[in-house]
Amino acid sequence: MWTSPGQIMMSVSSHYHLILGCIKTENGPVFQNTMLGYIVGGSIPEKGTTCNIVTNLVNISDGEKLENVMEQFWLSEKLPEVEKSTNDEFVQAEKIFQDSVSVKDNRFYVDMPLAFPMEELELGDSFSVAYNRFIMLEKRFKNDPLLFEQYKKFIDLYLELGHAKIVDIEDYDLNGPVFFLGHHCVFNPSSRTSHHRVVFDGSMRSRNGTSLNQVMLNGPVVQSELFDILILFRTYPFIFTCDIQKMFRNVFINEHQRGLQNILWRDSPKNPINCLQLQTVTYGLKSSTFLATRALKELANMHKDHFPLAAQAIYKNTFVDDVLTGADDVETLQELKRQIVELLKLGSFSLHKWCSNHAPVLSDIPVEHRQIDSVEIGKNDTVKTLGLTLEINSDKLSFSCPAIDESTILNTKRKILSFIGKMFDPLGIIGPVIVVAKLFMQELHSSMRKDWDSTIPNEQFLYWSKFLNNLMQMGQIKIERCVNFKFVSHVELVGYADASLKAFGSCLYLRVFMTDGSVQVNLLCSKSRVSPLSKSHTIPQLELSAALLLAQLVGRVSKILNDRVPHKIFLYSDSQIVLWWIKTEAVKSTVYVKNRVKQIVELTEKSQWLYVRSKDNPADLLSRGVEPHKLQESDLWWHGLPSLCDVNYTHANSEEFNYNDFMTHVDSHGASFDASSDDVEGILCHTTNIEPLDLLRKYSNINKLQRVIGFMYRFYNNCLNKDNKITSSYLTAKELRDSMTKIVRCTQAEHFGKELVLLSKISL
């Protein structure tokens, strides 16, 4: 009903028709979801129509959700911090765990880490909201009988295992610390055990706007990072993987808090609704992962003296409920398996989805508890492990184009982002391909910030179609999972950094010297970033960012490998300015440079920084990107420089200051530098051979290149003719002509080398 031109109100027969879903706008109306659809209330501008406002708000809401997807996409490439941060919330959550944890009959009992004491909680009416959600779910069951059967099977098993029990709702004081959770079903077609899983909604708000997650503390991460686990996983010759079955539900909540975990259920709309009180750690609550993983760590702490191998596997090789571990020999692998099974039994945890590259280790594992049914491992058997595809028979990691629905045309920002998000590569194995996708997504996102569902412009669609076609032509890229530390004399960790105006990145290689005299060099990992569009950075600044990224990456990886094998570290950059900054610790530079150099020096104090030519730098592929179908052929990317495989190759130090890079730095900063003045006095210079083609390829602007060459030759000529130095602050017309002539001659020598040789042999 309309109350005024500036007010919109809509009434419903009962507030119980309201359901979860509210869109609030700044200085505008509120859109509240109900069983009948969205209702609108509050003020609207005098100009405009309700229809326009609704359309815009729905678009903003969808856009905000996809903004979060975009953020998660960039975060998936983020390097984990070297040290985990702590805060008061983490400390408090840990204290609650330690004060409340107990083990009875080999089962853990814990308290949920609440931000307030139970008696002080003001949770409001959650029953009516959960009731309305359940009625809506029943309507869905009516249209999908198969879903109802799967859902009922899940609930029945929950009750059968004692993970939930039916309680009389009249026993509750609904005005006290009691909460009812909404629940829904998540469908996962790739799951081997169950395609449907019920998830409980800890973010559902009660009538007073409070959710259970809001009154709960967020515990710290107590397990190793995914990146760390995967790096270690690549170092074991013999491995096995498995999952902890129903891990969350094997940890019980202490009885005095179970009233906070209730759901509504009935087997038929004809029956009365029952209240099911959940007894264990529950999917969907803020603290659930912390409680389950912390209980697992506590189990390892309690029995580490009796099961040292298993305890280490829990500490370093387990991600939530996934165990990826291994050993250097078969005997140790068998003992590790025995220990981890026995240790987990002491916490009533069991393992399933077993898989190994050494078939005998699975001989006593029932078929139903294996990831692959057959005892004999077939040629094409693959398993997904923490997002990666592992070929068991060949023991290789494989990467391929994500599956594409032939009925869907990827021609909108929403569809393209959804597709790119499937390109999961936490170790950066196909980093140069991911960079191309990142750059396109950055361009698309900046040009269509709020427009998610319109067809992208034709020029961008043609570029995207070409990339997608090349991605499908890429086929399967396969790399050896194991970098092999067996029969090794010593190991080197070799890193490279590079940057362009579009992106920057770093990559690491393991150079392993075998006892038989051979040398193996393999790509271990990489990280990349797209250059920010909002800030104007010079090439030296971006090169410095690449060096910092390399320092952070090598610091992380070196720490992971320390317990596995001693190693030396050599780091390369093709920017001599950056090498000079690091060598001198940038004592006379800007705050921007000083801060980054300080971090680099601290992170790489035991490393050696060296120079590499751009054409020999594998990280150049990260800074510019590579077409997907060409990456497989790049030996430089997969194995680094061919000379690294030579047992006699040593890391030669080529850190001499290069005037070419120095002039690039000055010119790119726009400084009024005079190569003939006293500005150059006091600078320590070393003569070095300049690669002309490298210099030409550094610039996409011919005028800038012409000026750089001109100042270089002025400096050279002034050094030869000290009595007749050119002292003007600008280049003369003659200097510019001479500079262009040298550029043309150099270009002709590259592209018409044979013709020039023939012409030189013609006698006039």
Residue pairs with C-beta under 8 A, 6 or more apart in sequence:
1 9
1 10
1 11
2 8
2 9
3 9
5 46
6 43
6 44
6 45
6 46
7 42
7 43
7 44
8 29
8 40
8 41
8 42
8 44
8 50
9 41
10 39
10 40
10 41
12 18
12 34
12 36
12 39
15 128
15 207
16 128
16 131
16 132
17 34
17 35
17 36
17 132
18 32
18 33
18 34
18 129
18 132
19 33
19 34
19 35
19 129
19 132
19 133
19 136
20 33
20 129
20 133
20 182
20 201
20 204
20 205
21 32
21 33
21 38
22 30
22 31
22 32
22 33
23 30
23 31
23 38
23 57
23 58
23 61
24 30
24 31
25 31
25 57
27 43
28 42
28 43
28 44
28 45
28 53
28 57
29 40
29 41
29 42
29 43
29 44
29 53
30 40
30 41
30 42
31 38
31 39
31 40
31 54
31 57
32 38
32 39
32 40
32 41
35 132
35 135
35 136
38 54
40 50
40 54
44 50
44 53
59 450
59 452
60 450
62 452
63 450
63 452
66 413
66 414
66 417
66 452
69 417
69 418
69 421
70 417
70 441
70 445
72 421
73 417
73 420
73 421
73 441
74 438
76 424
76 426
77 428
77 434
77 438
77 527
77 528
77 529
79 227
79 527
79 549
79 552
79 553
79 556
80 225
80 227
80 228
80 556
82 552
82 555
82 556
82 559
82 603
84 220
84 221
86 220
89 217
89 218
90 218
90 219
90 220
92 113
92 217
93 113
93 217
93 218
93 219
93 220
93 287
93 290
94 219
94 220
94 294
96 111
96 113
96 114
96 217
97 110
97 111
97 113
97 219
97 290
97 291
97 294
99 111
100 109
100 110
100 111
100 254
101 108
101 109
101 110
101 295
101 298
102 108
102 109
103 109
103 302
103 347
105 348
106 345
106 346
106 347
106 348
107 250
107 251
107 252
107 347
107 348
108 250
108 251
108 252
108 295
108 298
108 299
108 347
109 251
109 252
109 253
109 254
110 251
110 252
110 253
110 254
110 281
110 291
110 294
110 295
111 253
111 254
111 257
112 216
112 253
112 257
112 260
112 285
112 287
112 291
113 216
113 217
113 219
113 287
113 290
113 291
114 121
114 215
114 216
114 217
114 257
115 215
115 216
115 217
116 215
118 177
118 256
118 257
119 177
121 177
121 215
122 208
122 210
123 177
123 178
123 179
123 206
123 208
123 210
123 212
123 215
124 206
124 207
124 208
124 209
124 210
125 174
125 206
125 207
125 208
126 178
126 179
126 180
126 181
126 204
126 206
126 207
127 174
127 180
128 207
129 180
129 182
129 204
129 205
129 206
129 207
130 180
130 181
130 182
130 204
130 262
130 263
130 264
131 180
131 264
131 273
133 182
133 183
133 184
133 201
133 204
134 182
134 183
134 264
134 265
134 273
137 183
137 184
138 269
140 147
141 147
141 148
141 151
147 185
147 196
150 185
150 194
150 195
150 196
151 185
151 196
151 198
152 267
154 194
154 196
154 197
154 198
155 164
155 198
155 265
155 276
158 164
158 198
158 249
158 276
159 165
159 166
159 276
161 246
161 249
162 279
163 249
163 278
163 279
163 280
164 263
164 276
164 277
164 278
164 279
165 276
165 277
165 279
166 274
166 275
166 276
166 277
167 262
167 275
167 276
167 277
168 275
169 275
172 178
172 259
172 275
176 259
177 259
177 260
178 259
178 260
178 262
179 206
179 212
179 259
179 260
179 261
179 262
180 262
180 263
180 264
180 275
181 200
181 201
181 202
181 204
181 212
181 261
181 262
181 263
181 278
181 282
181 284
182 200
182 201
182 204
182 263
183 198
183 199
183 200
183 201
183 263
184 198
184 199
184 201
185 196
185 197
185 198
185 199
186 196
186 197
186 198
186 199
187 195
187 196
188 194
188 195
188 196
188 197
189 195
190 384
191 197
192 353
192 371
193 352
193 353
197 283
198 283
199 283
199 284
200 261
200 263
200 278
200 282
200 283
200 284
200 285
201 284
202 211
202 212
202 213
202 216
202 282
202 284
202 285
202 286
203 211
203 213
203 284
204 211
204 212
205 211
212 260
212 285
212 286
213 285
213 286
216 285
216 286
216 287
217 286
217 287
218 286
218 287
218 290
219 287
219 289
219 290
219 291
219 294
220 290
221 290
221 293
222 290
222 293
222 294
222 297
223 293
223 297
223 318
223 319
223 320
224 315
224 316
224 317
224 318
224 319
226 319
226 386
226 426
227 426
227 427
227 525
227 556
228 316
228 556
228 560
229 316
229 317
229 318
229 319
229 324
229 386
230 324
230 386
230 388
230 426
230 427
231 427
231 524
231 525
231 557
231 560
231 561
232 316
232 317
232 560
232 564
233 239
233 317
233 324
233 325
233 326
233 481
234 481
234 482
234 483
234 524
235 326
235 482
235 483
235 485
235 561
235 564
235 565
236 325
236 326
236 327
236 328
236 482
237 326
237 327
237 328
237 329
237 482
237 484
237 486
238 326
238 327
238 328
238 329
238 330
238 333
238 356
238 357
238 358
238 361
239 324
239 325
239 326
239 333
239 356
239 357
239 358
239 481
240 325
240 326
240 333
240 337
240 354
240 355
240 356
240 357
240 358
240 361
240 362
241 322
241 323
241 324
241 325
241 353
241 354
241 355
241 356
241 371
241 383
241 385
241 390
242 323
242 351
242 352
242 353
242 354
242 355
243 321
243 322
243 323
243 351
243 352
243 353
244 250
244 296
244 321
244 322
244 323
244 344
244 349
244 350
244 351
245 349
245 350
245 351
245 352
247 292
247 296
247 320
247 321
247 349
248 280
248 281
248 282
248 283
248 288
248 291
248 292
248 321
249 280
249 281
250 280
250 347
250 348
250 349
251 280
251 281
251 291
251 292
251 295
252 279
252 280
252 281
253 261
253 278
253 279
253 280
253 281
253 282
258 277
258 278
258 279
259 277
261 277
261 278
261 279
261 282
262 275
262 276
262 277
262 278
263 275
263 276
263 278
264 273
264 274
264 275
264 276
265 273
265 274
265 276
266 272
266 273
266 274
281 288
281 291
281 292
282 288
289 320
292 320
292 321
293 320
295 347
296 314
296 318
296 347
296 349
297 314
297 315
299 314
299 343
299 344
299 346
299 347
299 349
300 307
300 310
300 311
300 314
300 315
300 343
301 311
302 346
303 310
303 311
303 343
303 346
304 311
307 339
307 340
307 342
307 343
308 339
309 332
309 335
309 336
309 339
309 340
310 336
310 339
310 340
310 342
310 343
310 344
311 343
313 323
313 325
313 336
313 340
314 340
314 343
317 323
317 324
317 325
318 324
318 325
319 386
322 385
322 386
323 340
323 351
324 385
324 386
325 336
325 340
326 333
326 336
327 333
327 336
328 485
328 486
330 358
330 360
330 361
333 356
333 358
333 361
334 361
337 361
340 351
341 351
344 350
344 351
351 369
352 368
352 369
353 369
353 370
353 371
354 362
354 365
354 369
354 370
354 371
355 362
355 370
355 371
355 372
355 383
355 385
355 390
355 392
356 362
356 392
357 392
357 395
359 375
359 376
359 377
362 370
362 375
363 375
367 373
367 375
371 383
372 378
372 381
372 383
372 392
374 381
377 392
377 393
378 393
379 393
380 391
380 393
381 391
381 392
381 393
382 389
382 390
382 391
382 392
382 398
383 389
383 390
383 392
384 390
386 426
387 424
387 426
388 397
388 424
388 426
388 427
389 397
389 398
389 399
389 400
390 396
390 397
390 398
390 481
391 397
391 398
391 478
394 478
395 480
395 481
395 482
396 478
396 479
396 480
396 481
397 429
397 478
397 479
397 480
397 481
398 476
398 477
398 478
399 425
399 429
399 430
399 476
399 477
399 478
400 474
400 475
400 476
400 477
401 471
401 472
401 474
401 628
402 419
402 422
402 423
403 422
404 410
404 419
404 468
404 472
408 415
409 415
410 416
410 419
410 464
410 468
411 455
411 456
411 461
412 452
412 453
412 454
412 455
412 456
413 444
413 445
413 448
413 451
413 452
413 453
413 454
413 456
414 452
414 453
416 440
416 441
416 444
416 456
416 464
417 441
420 437
420 441
423 430
423 433
423 434
423 437
425 431
425 434
427 524
427 525
427 526
428 434
428 505
428 507
428 525
428 526
428 527
428 528
429 477
429 479
429 523
429 525
429 526
430 477
430 628
430 631
431 505
431 507
431 526
431 527
431 528
431 621
431 622
432 621
432 622
432 624
432 625
432 626
432 631
432 634
432 637
433 471
433 474
433 625
433 626
433 628
433 631
434 528
435 503
435 505
435 528
435 530
435 622
435 623
435 624
435 625
435 626
436 467
436 625
436 626
436 627
436 628
437 467
438 503
438 528
438 530
439 502
439 503
439 530
439 625
440 460
440 463
440 464
440 467
442 530
442 533
443 460
444 456
444 460
446 533
447 457
447 460
448 454
448 456
455 461
456 464
467 627
467 628
470 627
470 628
470 629
470 630
471 628
471 629
473 628
473 629
474 628
474 629
474 631
474 632
475 629
475 632
477 631
477 632
479 522
479 523
479 638
480 522
483 510
483 512
483 520
483 522
483 524
484 512
484 520
485 491
485 512
485 564
485 565
487 514
487 515
487 516
488 512
488 513
488 514
488 515
488 565
489 513
489 514
489 515
490 513
490 566
490 567
490 568
491 510
491 511
491 512
491 513
491 561
491 565
491 566
491 567
491 568
492 510
492 511
492 512
492 513
492 567
492 568
492 569
492 570
493 508
493 509
493 510
493 511
493 524
493 554
493 557
493 558
493 561
493 567
493 568
493 569
493 570
494 508
494 509
494 510
494 511
494 521
494 569
494 570
494 571
494 572
494 640
494 644
494 651
495 506
495 507
495 508
495 509
495 550
495 553
495 554
495 569
495 570
495 571
495 572
496 506
496 507
496 509
496 550
496 571
496 572
496 573
496 612
496 617
496 618
496 619
496 640
497 504
497 505
497 506
497 543
497 546
497 547
497 549
497 550
497 571
497 572
497 573
497 578
497 619
498 504
498 505
498 506
498 543
498 546
498 573
498 574
498 614
498 617
498 619
498 620
498 622
498 623
499 505
499 531
499 539
499 542
499 543
499 545
499 546
499 575
499 623
500 531
500 539
500 542
500 623
500 624
501 531
501 539
501 542
502 530
502 531
502 623
502 624
502 625
503 528
503 529
503 530
503 531
503 622
503 623
503 624
503 625
504 528
504 529
504 531
504 542
504 543
504 545
504 546
504 549
504 622
504 623
505 526
505 527
505 528
505 529
505 546
505 549
505 619
505 622
505 623
506 526
506 527
506 528
506 546
506 547
506 549
506 550
506 553
506 554
506 619
506 622
507 523
507 525
507 526
507 618
507 619
507 622
507 637
508 523
508 524
508 525
508 526
508 550
508 553
508 554
508 557
509 521
509 522
509 523
509 524
509 618
509 639
509 640
509 644
510 520
510 521
510 522
510 524
511 519
511 520
511 521
511 640
511 644
512 519
512 520
512 521
512 522
513 519
513 647
514 520
517 647
518 647
519 644
519 645
519 646
519 647
520 645
521 639
521 640
521 644
521 645
522 638
522 639
523 618
523 637
523 638
523 639
523 640
524 557
525 553
525 557
526 553
526 619
526 622
527 549
527 553
528 622
528 623
529 545
529 549
531 537
531 542
537 545
538 665
538 668
538 669
539 575
539 664
539 668
539 698
540 575
540 577
540 578
540 661
540 664
540 665
540 668
541 592
541 593
543 573
543 574
543 575
543 577
543 578
544 575
544 578
544 581
544 593
544 596
544 597
545 596
546 573
546 619
546 623
547 571
547 573
547 575
547 578
547 582
547 596
547 600
547 609
548 596
548 599
548 600
550 571
550 573
550 619
551 571
551 599
551 600
551 603
551 604
551 607
552 599
552 603
554 569
554 571
554 603
554 604
554 607
555 603
555 604
558 567
558 569
561 567
569 604
569 606
569 607
569 608
570 607
570 608
570 610
570 651
571 604
571 607
571 608
571 609
571 610
572 609
572 610
572 611
572 612
572 617
573 579
573 609
573 610
573 611
573 612
574 611
574 612
574 613
574 614
574 617
574 620
575 661
576 611
576 655
576 656
576 657
576 658
576 660
576 661
576 662
577 661
577 662
577 664
577 665
579 609
579 610
579 611
579 655
580 655
580 657
581 589
581 593
581 597
582 597
582 600
582 601
582 609
583 609
583 655
585 597
585 598
585 601
586 593
586 594
586 597
587 594
589 597
608 651
608 653
609 655
610 651
610 652
610 653
610 654
610 655
611 653
611 654
611 655
611 656
612 654
613 691
613 694
614 620
614 694
614 697
614 698
615 694
616 636
616 641
618 636
618 637
618 640
618 641
621 631
621 634
621 636
621 637
626 634
626 637
631 637
635 642
639 645
643 649
656 686
656 688
657 684
657 685
657 686
657 688
658 688
658 690
659 685
659 688
659 690
659 712
659 715
660 690
660 695
660 708
660 712
663 673
663 675
663 708
663 711
663 712
664 698
664 708
666 673
667 673
667 704
667 707
667 708
667 711
672 729
673 679
673 711
674 727
674 728
674 729
675 711
675 712
675 714
675 715
675 718
676 714
676 715
676 718
676 725
676 726
676 727
676 728
677 727
680 715
692 746
693 746
693 750
695 705
695 708
695 709
696 705
696 743
696 746
696 747
698 705
699 705
699 708
702 743
705 743
706 736
706 739
706 740
706 743
707 731
707 736
707 739
709 739
709 742
709 743
710 731
710 735
710 736
710 738
710 739
711 731
713 735
713 738
713 739
713 742
714 726
714 731
714 735
717 726
718 725
718 726
726 732
726 735
731 739
748 756
749 756
